[in-house]
């Protein structure tokens, strides 16, 4: 898919709409964006009121931890590694 850059193509702070498009594409962006408030209960970054946007590196980190690519705060080994 030419031109698709995901979160790496976003500025440090991005709107929910921009993040949703970067995560799942335009066709499913509204569906993904609707999940963000519920994901906040699991540690998804909140909207920073100073920028009225979310900090994109924290969004990346949230998903890296969620999918076992990084350790959660306070852990030394990512969850997927522990199960091996």
C-alpha positions, 0 to 999 in steps of 0.5 A: 500500500503506497503512501501508508506510513502508520504512526511513524508518519504523524507528528509527536502530538496527533488528533484521534482522527489522525491516530485512527487513520494511521492505525487502521486506515481511513475505511475503519478509522471511525470504528477505531477512534470510537474505542479510544475512550474505553482503551484509556482504562487499560492505559491508552494515553489520554488527550493532553489538554495543552495540545488537545491531542495524544502523544504519539510515542505513548500510543506506540508504547501502549500497543508495544506493551499490549502485544508483548513487544515491550515490558509494561512499567514495572516489568523487566521482561515483556509478557510474551517472552515470559511465556516461552 
